[in-house]
Amino acid sequence: MHRALDTKSPADLDTSVDLLRALLATESPGGRGRTLLALAHFLTRRYDAAGARADLEEAITLVEPLARPRGPFPGLRTTALHQLGSALRLRYEAEGRETDLRRAEETLRAAVSRHPPGSMRADAQEALGVVLRLHFTRSGAEDKLDEAVALGRLTSRSPWLQGGDRCSALNNLTAALRTRYEHRGRMEDLDEAVAHGHEALSLAGSGLPQLPRLRFNLGQALRLRSERAGSGAEADRDLTQALELLESVVATTPEHDPERSRALAGLATAYRGRFDRSGRESDLEKTISWSRRALGQARDGHADHYAMLSNFGTSLALRFRLRGSSGDLREALGVLESASSVLPEDHAAKPLVIAGHGVLLWELYQRSGEGTVLNHSIRAQRRALELMPEGHAERAGGRSNLGLALRSRGKATGSIEDLNAAVGEGLAAAGGLRPGDHRRPAVLGALAGSYWARFELTGAWSDLDDTVRTAERALAAAPGTDPGRAESLRTLGAALGARAAMSAAGSNAGGGNDRRRAKEVLREAAGTAGAPARLRVDAARRWAEEAALLEDWREATTGYEAAVSGLATLAWLGIVRADQERLLAECYGLAQDASAAALLAGATTASVRLLEQGRGVMWSHVLDAEGARTEMERLRRHEEGGELADRLIAIREELDALGLSTVVEAAPAG
């Protein structure tokens, strides 16, 4: 039996349960108390290893009578309370019922108060700390989280806990500190979490059953520290180690293990963190793939189910922003709606999920232009903010996102009230950020966009200066590798171009400097790896237009070439034809402008190629698709189709021979 507890071997656990059942059958009713507790303990361990809900239910049924004040074995009541609290916590994690969480806390507090000093009391304190952390996750009650950290520190230093028990205590302290960091953003909590995680791992033997959990919590803490650092060699090391730890957890956790879905979800989150740093779409694809697998293996009603749904939905939304596929957007909306539906009204995560759904509704509006969708988005985001208490860690981000939606409505309707409100929400969001918050660049970038939108409506010079100043602050706060820089760069470039035009109209000599700087920042935006194709194409077009206003036709051609070359990615084959056509319609006139600029630069060949390349995106998809040859054969079967098919193939070969490389070099910066 000891071997079963040490190794969690399914065969050993089965044998132990069978032996205890047989022993129970031979004992008299008055002498079976300890056997009942032992059987309940092994059933709980077997559930923890294999996830059979019947084992957990039987364990709770066996131990509940023994935990009552007037139970049949008063001398065993303390141990029964301890076991019952731990089993109720497991059932809460599986089903999410708040009554189980409350009862787990009550019974474990009673067990702690009744246990004499020693290993059992320390173990009960550790179990209570885990329940209190879960209570915070559900309710947002900060006193519960602080108590969980205090208990974790107490038990991790307990002289009564050795070996695997000490590793477990350090691991739970790591989780509590990590959770508090995510809520309050205090770096000392995160550094302490990493230190305890490393200590736990250094004490663990290779065969320790808790080893995957130790690696999981340390991996998550390292991922968060990497996100906080943003860039640099130390941040890269933390993220690399986090990925290695989380990949090892997935590799060593059996398919049937209830913890596997959490391990998969953790790995998905780490890849999402690397995507946020690198902008590599392969990392985003891994995020989505691991998230799908995590959801596929998650147990119905699992307390973390909403988090898995929410993370999956936001990852799909990211891919939509990159590629523009309405299929990703629709799936993301459905996933976040499901996440909201599985959460009770009083759950602390409810406002976060509602806010995420509201943001996606705003993005659907960006796609459809339907005012009712935008109004629903604004209502959802306001509702989410109502549910967030003052000082909530996500309140600043929520206000920034609400500002984006209000800005969209103000631009669509010409409402200065909405635009004023958008600026107000952006200012409140920026003021509500904690020092070092990694969202500062995005929040400041959104505020700059709202100033710009108000300038476009009113023409107020102060708004134009505020746009430039705020976009510059956003860029100063953003790491050089952050794909989100592209949005602030585009806003800054547009504002500098407008200020140059206003300066020129007023005979201000400073306009030329603004125009040259606008060209530089727009060129950087167009070349930002990982930025959405729609943004990069727009930035490249604006770059070309600024160069054209400076009569630098060589660089204008280079900018237009970048914009035209991006059209195939913008309207890529992975999105439906209607979306391809809508996105290309936004670029009306691009090919003609590009061709004209190339002519003025003296690049006649490029002029022809850019015109045909820009006008032939949809047709090139047909030719490049797997069934292109079939399409040509079908065309040949029509009357006079053979000649047309031959001409089309010949033209394609001629265009391919011209190549797609840039034919003029960019002018030197400045």
C-alpha positions as CSV (number, residue, x, y, z in Angstrom):
1,M,0.0,0.0,0.0
2,H,2.9,2.4,0.8
3,R,4.2,1.7,-2.7
4,A,0.8,2.7,-4.2
5,L,0.9,6.1,-2.4
6,D,4.5,6.7,-3.5
7,T,4.2,5.8,-7.2
8,K,0.4,6.3,-7.9
9,S,0.7,3.1,-9.9
10,P,-2.8,2.2,-11.2
11,A,-2.2,-1.5,-10.5
12,D,-1.0,-0.9,-7.0
13,L,-3.9,1.4,-6.2
14,D,-6.4,-1.1,-7.5
15,T,-4.9,-3.8,-5.4
16,S,-4.9,-1.6,-2.3
17,V,-8.6,-0.7,-2.8
18,D,-9.5,-4.4,-3.3
19,L,-7.6,-5.4,-0.1
20,L,-9.3,-2.8,1.9
21,R,-12.7,-3.7,0.6
22,A,-12.0,-7.3,1.6
23,L,-10.8,-6.3,5.0
24,L,-13.9,-4.2,5.6
25,A,-16.1,-7.1,4.8
26,T,-14.5,-9.2,7.6
27,E,-14.6,-6.5,10.3
28,S,-17.4,-5.8,12.8
29,P,-19.3,-2.5,12.6
30,G,-17.7,-1.2,15.7
31,G,-14.1,-1.8,14.6
32,R,-14.1,-0.7,11.0
33,G,-13.5,3.1,11.4
34,R,-9.8,3.1,10.4
35,T,-10.4,0.8,7.5
36,L,-13.2,3.1,6.3
37,L,-10.8,6.1,6.4
38,A,-8.0,4.1,4.7
39,L,-10.4,3.0,1.9
40,A,-11.6,6.6,1.4
41,H,-8.0,7.8,1.3
42,F,-7.0,5.3,-1.4
43,L,-10.2,5.9,-3.4
44,T,-9.3,9.6,-3.4
45,R,-5.8,8.9,-4.5
46,R,-7.1,6.6,-7.3
47,Y,-9.4,9.4,-8.4
48,D,-6.6,11.9,-8.4
49,A,-4.5,9.5,-10.6
50,A,-7.2,8.3,-13.0
51,G,-10.2,10.7,-12.7
52,A,-13.0,8.1,-12.1
53,R,-15.7,10.3,-10.5
54,A,-17.3,7.3,-8.9
55,D,-14.2,6.8,-6.7
56,L,-14.4,10.4,-5.4
57,E,-18.1,10.1,-4.7
58,E,-17.6,6.9,-2.8
59,A,-14.8,8.4,-0.8
60,I,-17.0,11.4,0.3
61,T,-19.8,9.0,1.1
62,L,-17.6,6.9,3.3
63,V,-16.0,9.7,5.2
64,E,-18.9,12.1,5.7
65,P,-20.5,10.2,8.6
66,L,-17.2,10.0,10.3
67,A,-16.7,13.8,10.2
68,R,-20.0,14.6,11.9
69,P,-19.9,15.9,15.5
70,R,-21.7,12.8,16.8
71,G,-20.2,10.3,14.4
72,P,-19.7,6.7,15.2
73,F,-15.9,7.0,15.8
74,P,-15.3,10.3,17.8
75,G,-11.5,9.6,18.0
76,L,-11.2,9.6,14.2
77,R,-13.2,12.7,13.6
78,T,-10.2,15.0,13.1
79,T,-8.7,12.8,10.4
80,A,-12.1,12.4,8.8
81,L,-12.5,16.2,8.7
82,H,-9.1,16.5,7.0
83,Q,-9.9,13.8,4.4
84,L,-13.4,15.2,3.7
85,G,-12.1,18.7,3.1
86,S,-9.5,17.5,0.7
87,A,-12.0,15.3,-1.2
88,L,-14.5,18.2,-1.4
89,R,-11.8,20.4,-2.8
90,L,-11.2,17.8,-5.6
91,R,-14.9,17.7,-6.3
92,Y,-15.1,21.5,-6.5
93,E,-12.2,21.5,-9.0
94,A,-14.1,18.9,-11.1
95,E,-17.6,20.3,-10.9
96,G,-17.2,24.0,-9.8
97,R,-19.9,23.9,-7.1
98,E,-19.5,26.7,-4.6
99,T,-21.0,24.7,-1.8
100,D,-18.2,22.2,-2.1
101,L,-15.6,25.0,-1.8
102,R,-17.3,26.5,1.2
103,R,-17.6,23.1,3.0
104,A,-14.0,22.3,2.1
105,E,-12.8,25.5,3.8
106,E,-15.0,24.8,6.9
107,T,-13.9,21.2,7.4
108,L,-10.3,22.0,6.9
109,R,-10.4,24.9,9.3
110,A,-11.9,22.5,11.8
111,A,-9.2,19.9,11.1
112,V,-6.4,22.4,11.6
113,S,-7.9,23.5,14.9
114,R,-8.2,20.0,16.2
115,H,-4.9,18.5,15.0
116,P,-2.0,18.7,17.5
117,P,1.2,20.2,16.3
118,G,2.9,17.8,13.9
119,S,2.9,16.6,10.3
120,M,-0.9,16.1,10.1
121,R,-1.6,19.6,11.2
122,A,1.0,21.0,8.7
123,D,-0.6,18.9,6.0
124,A,-4.1,20.2,6.9
125,Q,-2.8,23.8,6.8
126,E,-1.3,23.2,3.4
127,A,-4.6,21.8,2.1
128,L,-6.5,24.8,3.6
129,G,-4.1,27.1,1.8
130,V,-5.0,25.5,-1.6
131,V,-8.7,25.9,-0.9
132,L,-8.3,29.5,0.1
133,R,-6.4,30.2,-3.2
134,L,-9.3,28.6,-5.1
135,H,-11.7,30.7,-3.1
136,F,-9.9,33.8,-4.2
137,T,-10.0,32.7,-7.8
138,R,-13.7,32.3,-7.6
139,S,-14.7,35.3,-5.4
140,G,-11.8,37.8,-5.7
141,A,-11.7,38.0,-1.9
142,E,-8.1,39.3,-1.3
143,D,-8.1,38.3,2.4
144,K,-8.4,34.6,1.3
145,L,-5.4,34.9,-1.0
146,D,-3.3,36.7,1.6
147,E,-4.1,33.9,4.1
148,A,-3.2,31.3,1.5
149,V,0.2,32.9,1.1
150,A,0.7,33.1,4.9
151,L,-0.2,29.4,5.4
152,G,2.0,28.5,2.5
153,R,5.0,30.2,4.1
154,L,4.2,28.6,7.4
155,T,3.9,25.1,6.1
156,S,6.9,25.3,3.8
157,R,9.1,26.1,6.8
158,S,7.5,23.4,9.0
159,P,10.0,21.0,10.5
160,W,7.3,18.3,10.4
161,L,7.3,18.1,6.6
162,Q,10.1,16.4,4.8
163,G,10.8,14.9,1.3
164,G,7.8,14.9,-1.0
165,D,5.6,16.7,1.6
166,R,8.0,19.6,1.7
167,C,8.1,19.8,-2.0
168,S,4.3,19.8,-2.1
169,A,4.2,22.7,0.4
170,L,6.7,24.7,-1.6
171,N,4.8,24.1,-4.8
172,N,1.5,25.3,-3.3
173,L,3.3,28.4,-2.0
174,T,4.6,29.0,-5.5
175,A,1.1,28.8,-6.9
176,A,-0.3,31.2,-4.3
177,L,2.4,33.8,-4.8
178,R,2.0,33.5,-8.6
179,T,-1.7,34.1,-8.2
180,R,-1.2,37.1,-6.0
181,Y,1.3,38.5,-8.5
182,E,-1.2,38.1,-11.3
183,H,-3.7,40.1,-9.2
184,R,-1.6,42.8,-7.7
185,G,1.5,42.9,-10.0
186,R,4.1,43.0,-7.2
187,M,7.4,41.8,-8.6
188,E,8.5,40.6,-5.1
189,D,5.7,38.0,-5.1
190,L,6.7,36.7,-8.5
191,D,10.5,36.5,-7.7
192,E,9.6,34.7,-4.5
193,A,7.4,32.3,-6.4
194,V,10.2,31.5,-8.8
195,A,12.7,31.0,-6.0
196,H,10.3,28.6,-4.2
197,G,9.6,26.8,-7.4
198,H,13.3,26.2,-8.1
199,E,13.8,25.0,-4.5
200,A,10.9,22.5,-4.7
201,L,12.3,21.1,-8.0
202,S,15.8,20.8,-6.5
203,L,14.5,18.8,-3.6
204,A,12.3,16.5,-5.7
205,G,13.5,13.0,-6.7
206,S,13.0,11.8,-10.3
207,G,10.3,9.4,-9.2
208,L,8.3,11.8,-7.1
209,P,4.6,11.7,-8.1
210,Q,4.2,15.4,-7.7
211,L,7.1,16.2,-10.1
212,P,4.8,17.2,-13.0
213,R,3.0,19.7,-10.7
214,L,6.2,21.2,-9.5
215,R,7.4,21.7,-13.1
216,F,4.0,23.1,-14.1
217,N,3.9,25.8,-11.4
218,L,7.5,26.8,-11.9
219,G,7.0,27.0,-15.6
220,Q,4.0,29.3,-15.2
221,A,5.9,31.5,-12.8
222,L,8.9,31.8,-15.3
223,R,6.5,32.5,-18.1
224,L,5.0,35.4,-16.1
225,R,8.4,36.8,-15.3
226,S,9.4,36.7,-18.9
227,E,6.3,38.6,-19.8
228,R,7.0,41.2,-17.2
229,A,10.6,41.7,-18.4
230,G,9.4,42.1,-22.0
231,S,12.8,41.7,-23.7
232,G,16.4,40.9,-23.1
233,A,18.5,37.8,-22.5
234,E,17.1,37.1,-19.0
235,A,13.5,37.2,-20.3
236,D,14.5,34.9,-23.2
237,R,16.0,32.4,-20.7
238,D,12.9,32.4,-18.5
239,L,10.6,31.8,-21.4
240,T,12.8,29.0,-22.9
241,Q,13.0,27.3,-19.5
242,A,9.2,27.7,-19.0
243,L,8.5,26.0,-22.3
244,E,10.9,23.2,-21.6
245,L,9.3,22.6,-18.2
246,L,5.7,22.7,-19.5
247,E,6.6,20.5,-22.5
248,S,8.1,17.9,-20.1
249,V,4.9,18.0,-18.0
250,V,2.8,17.2,-21.1
251,A,5.2,14.5,-22.2
252,T,5.2,12.7,-18.9
253,T,1.5,13.1,-18.0
254,P,-0.5,10.0,-19.2
255,E,-3.5,10.5,-21.5
256,H,-6.0,9.4,-18.8
257,D,-4.6,11.7,-16.0
258,P,-7.0,14.4,-15.0
259,E,-4.2,16.9,-14.8
260,R,-3.3,16.4,-18.5
261,S,-5.8,19.0,-19.7
262,R,-4.4,21.6,-17.3
263,A,-0.8,20.8,-18.5
264,L,-1.9,21.2,-22.1
265,A,-3.6,24.5,-21.3
266,G,-0.4,25.7,-19.5
267,L,1.7,24.9,-22.5
268,A,-0.7,26.7,-24.8
269,T,-0.4,29.8,-22.6
270,A,3.4,29.7,-22.8
271,Y,3.3,29.5,-26.6
272,R,0.9,32.4,-26.5
273,G,3.5,34.4,-24.5
274,R,6.2,33.6,-27.0
275,F,3.9,34.7,-29.9
276,D,3.3,38.0,-28.1
277,R,7.1,38.5,-28.0
278,S,8.1,37.1,-31.4
279,G,5.0,37.6,-33.6
280,R,5.7,34.2,-35.2
281,E,2.5,32.8,-36.5
282,S,3.9,29.2,-35.8
283,D,3.7,30.0,-32.1
284,L,0.1,31.1,-32.4
285,E,-0.8,28.0,-34.3
286,K,0.8,25.9,-31.5
287,T,-1.2,27.9,-29.0
288,I,-4.5,27.1,-30.7
289,S,-3.6,23.5,-31.3
290,W,-2.6,22.9,-27.6
291,S,-5.7,24.8,-26.5
292,R,-8.0,22.5,-28.6
293,R,-6.4,19.5,-27.1
294,A,-6.7,20.8,-23.6
295,L,-10.4,21.4,-24.1
296,G,-10.8,18.0,-25.7
297,Q,-9.4,16.3,-22.6
298,A,-11.0,18.5,-19.9
299,R,-13.6,16.9,-17.7
300,D,-17.1,18.3,-17.8
301,G,-17.7,20.9,-15.2
302,H,-13.9,21.3,-14.3
303,A,-13.3,24.5,-12.4
304,D,-10.7,25.6,-14.9
305,H,-12.9,24.9,-17.9
306,Y,-13.9,28.5,-18.3
307,A,-10.2,29.6,-18.3
308,M,-9.4,27.1,-21.1
309,L,-12.4,28.3,-23.1
310,S,-11.4,31.9,-22.5
311,N,-7.8,31.4,-23.5
312,F,-8.8,29.5,-26.6
313,G,-11.3,32.2,-27.6
314,T,-8.7,35.0,-27.3
315,S,-6.2,33.0,-29.3
316,L,-8.7,32.5,-32.1
317,A,-9.3,36.2,-31.9
318,L,-5.6,36.9,-32.3
319,R,-5.5,34.7,-35.4
320,F,-8.5,36.6,-36.8
321,R,-6.7,39.9,-36.3
322,L,-3.7,38.5,-38.2
323,R,-5.5,36.8,-41.0
324,G,-9.0,38.3,-41.1
325,S,-10.8,35.0,-41.3
326,S,-14.5,35.4,-40.3
327,G,-14.5,31.7,-39.4
328,D,-12.0,32.4,-36.6
329,L,-14.0,35.4,-35.4
330,R,-17.3,33.4,-35.3
331,E,-15.6,30.5,-33.5
332,A,-14.0,32.9,-31.0
333,L,-17.4,34.5,-30.2
334,G,-19.0,31.1,-29.7
335,V,-16.2,29.9,-27.4
336,L,-16.3,33.1,-25.2
337,E,-20.1,32.9,-25.0
338,S,-19.7,29.3,-23.8
339,A,-17.1,30.4,-21.2
340,S,-19.5,33.0,-19.9
341,S,-22.4,30.5,-19.7
342,V,-20.4,28.0,-17.6
343,L,-19.5,30.7,-15.0
344,P,-21.9,31.5,-12.1
345,E,-22.9,35.2,-11.7
346,D,-20.7,35.6,-8.6
347,H,-17.5,34.2,-10.1
348,A,-14.6,36.6,-10.1
349,A,-13.8,35.7,-13.7
350,K,-17.2,36.6,-15.0
351,P,-16.4,40.2,-15.9
352,L,-13.3,39.2,-17.7
353,V,-15.1,36.8,-19.9
354,I,-17.9,39.3,-20.6
355,A,-15.3,41.9,-21.4
356,G,-13.6,39.6,-23.8
357,H,-16.9,38.8,-25.5
358,G,-17.6,42.5,-25.8
359,V,-14.2,43.2,-27.5
360,L,-14.9,40.5,-30.0
361,L,-18.3,42.0,-30.7
362,W,-16.5,45.2,-31.5
363,E,-14.3,43.4,-33.9
364,L,-17.3,41.9,-35.5
365,Y,-18.6,45.4,-36.0
366,Q,-15.3,46.3,-37.6
367,R,-16.1,43.5,-40.1
368,S,-19.8,44.0,-40.6
369,G,-20.3,47.7,-39.9
370,E,-23.6,46.9,-38.1
371,G,-24.4,49.6,-35.5
372,T,-26.4,47.2,-33.3
373,V,-23.4,44.9,-33.0
374,L,-21.3,47.9,-31.8
375,N,-24.0,48.9,-29.3
376,H,-24.1,45.3,-27.9
377,S,-20.3,45.5,-27.6
378,I,-20.4,48.8,-25.6
379,R,-23.1,47.4,-23.3
380,A,-21.2,44.2,-22.6
381,Q,-18.0,46.1,-21.8
382,R,-19.8,48.5,-19.5
383,R,-21.4,45.6,-17.8
384,A,-18.0,44.0,-17.3
385,L,-16.6,47.2,-15.7
386,E,-19.6,47.4,-13.4
387,L,-18.8,43.9,-12.1
388,M,-15.1,44.8,-11.5
389,P,-14.3,46.4,-8.2
390,E,-12.2,49.6,-8.1
391,G,-8.5,48.5,-8.1
392,H,-9.2,45.4,-10.1
393,A,-6.1,44.4,-12.1
394,E,-8.0,44.2,-15.4
395,R,-10.0,47.4,-14.9
396,A,-7.5,49.6,-16.8
397,G,-7.4,47.2,-19.8
398,G,-11.3,47.1,-19.7
399,R,-11.5,50.9,-19.8
400,S,-9.1,51.0,-22.7
401,N,-11.1,48.5,-24.7
402,L,-14.3,50.4,-24.0
403,G,-12.6,53.5,-25.3
404,L,-11.9,51.7,-28.6
405,A,-15.5,50.8,-29.0
406,L,-16.7,54.3,-28.1
407,R,-14.2,55.7,-30.6
408,S,-15.6,53.5,-33.4
409,R,-19.1,54.7,-32.6
410,G,-18.0,58.3,-32.5
411,K,-16.3,58.0,-35.9
412,A,-19.3,56.2,-37.4
413,T,-21.9,58.7,-36.2
414,G,-19.9,61.9,-35.9
415,S,-20.7,62.0,-32.1
416,I,-18.2,64.2,-30.3
417,E,-19.7,62.9,-27.0
418,D,-18.6,59.4,-27.9
419,L,-15.1,60.6,-28.9
420,N,-14.8,62.6,-25.7
421,A,-15.8,59.6,-23.8
422,A,-13.3,57.5,-25.7
423,V,-10.5,59.9,-24.7
424,G,-11.7,59.9,-21.1
425,E,-11.7,56.1,-20.9
426,G,-8.2,56.0,-22.4
427,L,-6.9,58.6,-19.9
428,A,-8.5,56.7,-17.0
429,A,-7.0,53.4,-18.3
430,A,-3.5,54.9,-18.6
431,G,-3.8,56.4,-15.1
432,G,-4.9,53.1,-13.6
433,L,-1.9,51.1,-14.8
434,R,0.6,49.9,-12.2
435,P,4.3,50.7,-12.7
436,G,5.9,48.3,-15.1
437,D,2.5,47.0,-16.5
438,H,3.2,45.2,-19.8
439,R,-0.1,46.6,-21.2
440,R,1.1,50.2,-21.1
441,P,2.2,50.4,-24.7
442,A,-1.2,49.1,-25.9
443,V,-3.2,51.3,-23.6
444,L,-1.2,54.4,-24.6
445,G,-1.5,53.4,-28.3
446,A,-5.3,53.1,-28.0
447,L,-5.4,56.6,-26.4
448,A,-3.3,58.0,-29.2
449,G,-5.8,56.6,-31.7
450,S,-8.7,58.2,-29.8
451,Y,-7.0,61.6,-29.9
452,W,-6.4,61.1,-33.6
453,A,-10.1,60.3,-34.2
454,R,-11.2,63.4,-32.4
455,F,-8.7,65.5,-34.4
456,E,-10.1,64.1,-37.6
457,L,-13.6,65.3,-36.5
458,T,-12.7,68.7,-35.0
459,G,-9.3,69.6,-36.6
460,A,-8.1,70.8,-33.2
461,W,-4.4,71.3,-33.2
462,S,-4.2,70.3,-29.5
463,D,-5.6,66.8,-30.3
464,L,-3.0,66.4,-33.1
465,D,-0.1,67.3,-30.7
466,D,-1.6,64.9,-28.1
467,T,-1.8,62.2,-30.7
468,V,1.9,62.6,-31.5
469,R,3.0,62.9,-27.8
470,T,0.9,59.9,-26.7
471,A,2.0,57.6,-29.6
472,E,5.6,58.5,-28.8
473,R,5.1,57.5,-25.2
474,A,3.5,54.2,-26.3
475,L,6.5,53.4,-28.5
476,A,9.0,54.3,-25.8
477,A,7.3,51.8,-23.5
478,A,7.1,49.0,-26.0
479,P,10.0,46.5,-26.6
480,G,11.5,46.7,-30.0
481,T,10.3,43.2,-30.8
482,D,6.6,43.9,-29.8
483,P,4.3,43.4,-32.9
484,G,1.9,45.8,-31.2
485,R,4.3,48.7,-32.0
486,A,2.9,48.7,-35.5
487,E,-0.4,50.3,-34.5
488,S,1.3,53.2,-32.6
489,L,3.7,53.7,-35.4
490,R,0.9,53.9,-37.9
491,T,-1.0,56.4,-35.7
492,L,2.2,58.5,-35.2
493,G,2.9,58.5,-38.9
494,A,-0.6,59.6,-39.8
495,A,-0.5,62.4,-37.2
496,L,2.9,63.6,-38.3
497,G,1.8,63.7,-41.9
498,A,-1.3,65.7,-41.0
499,R,0.8,68.1,-38.9
500,A,3.1,68.5,-41.9
501,A,0.2,69.3,-44.1
502,M,-1.2,71.9,-41.6
503,S,2.2,73.4,-41.2
504,A,2.6,73.7,-44.9
505,A,-0.8,75.4,-45.2
506,G,0.3,77.9,-42.6
507,S,3.7,78.4,-44.1
508,N,5.4,76.8,-41.2
509,A,8.9,75.6,-42.1
510,G,8.7,72.7,-39.7
511,G,6.4,70.7,-41.9
512,G,9.2,69.1,-43.9
513,N,10.7,67.5,-40.8
514,D,7.4,66.0,-39.7
515,R,6.8,64.6,-43.2
516,R,10.2,62.9,-43.3
517,R,9.7,61.5,-39.9
518,A,6.2,60.3,-40.9
519,K,7.7,58.4,-43.8
520,E,10.3,56.7,-41.5
521,V,7.8,55.5,-38.8
522,L,5.3,54.3,-41.4
523,R,8.1,52.4,-43.1
524,E,8.9,50.8,-39.8
525,A,5.2,49.9,-39.2
526,A,4.9,48.3,-42.6
527,G,7.9,46.1,-41.9
528,T,6.9,45.0,-38.4
529,A,6.9,41.2,-38.2
530,G,3.8,39.7,-36.6
531,A,1.6,42.8,-37.2
532,P,-1.7,42.1,-38.9
533,A,-1.5,42.2,-42.7
534,R,-4.3,44.8,-42.9
535,L,-2.3,47.2,-40.8
536,R,1.0,46.5,-42.6
537,V,-0.6,47.1,-46.0
538,D,-2.2,50.4,-44.8
539,A,1.0,51.6,-43.3
540,A,3.0,50.7,-46.4
541,R,0.5,52.7,-48.5
542,R,0.7,55.7,-46.2
543,W,4.5,55.4,-46.3
544,A,4.4,55.5,-50.1
545,E,2.1,58.5,-50.0
546,E,4.3,60.5,-47.7
547,A,7.3,59.7,-49.9
548,A,5.3,60.8,-53.0
549,L,4.5,64.2,-51.3
550,L,8.3,64.6,-50.8
551,E,8.6,63.7,-54.6
552,D,10.9,60.8,-53.6
553,W,9.5,58.5,-56.3
554,R,12.0,55.8,-55.8
555,E,11.1,55.3,-52.1
556,A,7.4,55.8,-53.0
557,T,7.7,52.9,-55.4
558,T,9.3,50.8,-52.7
559,G,6.5,51.6,-50.3
560,Y,3.8,50.8,-52.8
561,E,5.6,47.6,-53.7
562,A,5.4,46.6,-50.0
563,A,1.7,47.4,-50.0
564,V,0.9,45.6,-53.2
565,S,3.0,42.6,-52.2
566,G,1.0,42.3,-49.0
567,L,-2.3,42.0,-50.8
568,A,-1.9,38.3,-51.3
569,T,-1.4,37.8,-47.5
570,L,-4.2,40.2,-46.7
571,A,-6.7,38.3,-48.9
572,W,-5.1,34.9,-48.3
573,L,-6.6,31.6,-49.4
574,G,-7.5,30.6,-45.9
575,I,-10.4,33.0,-45.6
576,V,-13.7,32.9,-47.5
577,R,-14.1,34.7,-50.8
578,A,-16.5,37.4,-49.4
579,D,-13.8,38.4,-46.8
580,Q,-11.1,38.4,-49.5
581,E,-13.2,40.7,-51.7
582,R,-14.1,43.0,-48.8
583,L,-10.5,43.4,-47.7
584,L,-9.3,44.1,-51.2
585,A,-12.1,46.7,-51.7
586,E,-10.5,48.7,-48.9
587,C,-7.4,48.9,-51.1
588,Y,-9.2,50.4,-54.1
589,G,-6.8,52.4,-56.3
590,L,-3.6,51.0,-54.7
591,A,-2.4,49.2,-57.8
592,Q,-3.0,52.3,-60.0
593,D,-1.2,54.6,-57.6
594,A,1.7,52.1,-57.3
595,S,2.0,51.9,-61.1
596,A,2.0,55.7,-61.5
597,A,4.7,56.1,-58.8
598,A,6.9,53.5,-60.5
599,L,6.5,55.3,-63.9
600,L,7.6,58.6,-62.2
601,A,10.6,56.7,-60.7
602,G,11.5,55.5,-64.2
603,A,10.8,51.9,-63.4
604,T,8.6,50.9,-66.4
605,T,8.8,47.2,-65.9
606,A,7.8,47.6,-62.2
607,S,4.9,49.8,-63.2
608,V,3.4,47.1,-65.4
609,R,4.0,44.4,-62.8
610,L,2.6,46.3,-59.9
611,L,-0.6,47.1,-61.9
612,E,-1.1,43.5,-62.8
613,Q,-0.1,42.2,-59.4
614,G,-2.5,44.5,-57.6
615,R,-5.4,43.8,-59.9
616,G,-4.9,40.1,-60.2
617,V,-4.9,38.9,-56.5
618,M,-8.1,36.9,-56.7
619,W,-7.1,35.4,-60.1
620,S,-3.6,34.5,-58.7
621,H,-5.3,32.5,-55.9
622,V,-7.2,30.5,-58.5
623,L,-3.9,29.8,-60.4
624,D,-2.0,29.0,-57.2
625,A,-4.6,26.8,-55.6
626,E,-4.3,23.1,-55.6
627,G,-7.0,22.7,-58.2
628,A,-5.7,25.3,-60.6
629,R,-5.1,22.8,-63.4
630,T,-8.6,21.5,-63.1
631,E,-9.9,25.1,-63.4
632,M,-7.9,25.4,-66.7
633,E,-9.3,22.2,-68.0
634,R,-12.8,23.2,-67.2
635,L,-12.3,26.5,-69.0
636,R,-11.0,24.6,-72.1
637,R,-14.2,22.7,-72.3
638,H,-16.2,25.9,-72.9
639,E,-16.5,27.3,-76.4
640,E,-13.5,29.4,-77.2
641,G,-12.2,28.6,-73.7
642,G,-9.1,26.7,-74.9
643,E,-7.5,29.8,-76.4
644,L,-8.3,31.9,-73.3
645,A,-6.8,29.2,-71.0
646,D,-3.6,29.1,-73.0
647,R,-3.4,32.9,-73.0
648,L,-3.9,33.0,-69.2
649,I,-1.2,30.4,-68.6
650,A,1.2,32.3,-70.9
651,I,0.6,35.6,-69.1
652,R,1.1,33.9,-65.7
653,E,4.5,32.5,-66.9
654,E,5.5,36.0,-68.1
655,L,4.6,37.6,-64.8
656,D,6.5,34.8,-62.9
657,A,9.6,35.5,-65.0
658,L,9.5,39.2,-63.9
659,G,9.8,38.1,-60.3
660,L,8.5,39.9,-57.2
661,S,11.7,41.5,-55.9
662,T,11.9,45.2,-55.3
663,V,13.3,47.0,-58.4
664,V,14.3,50.2,-56.7
665,E,16.1,50.7,-53.4
666,A,14.7,52.6,-50.5
667,A,16.1,56.1,-50.0
668,P,18.4,56.5,-47.0
669,A,16.6,57.2,-43.8
670,G,16.3,60.9,-43.1
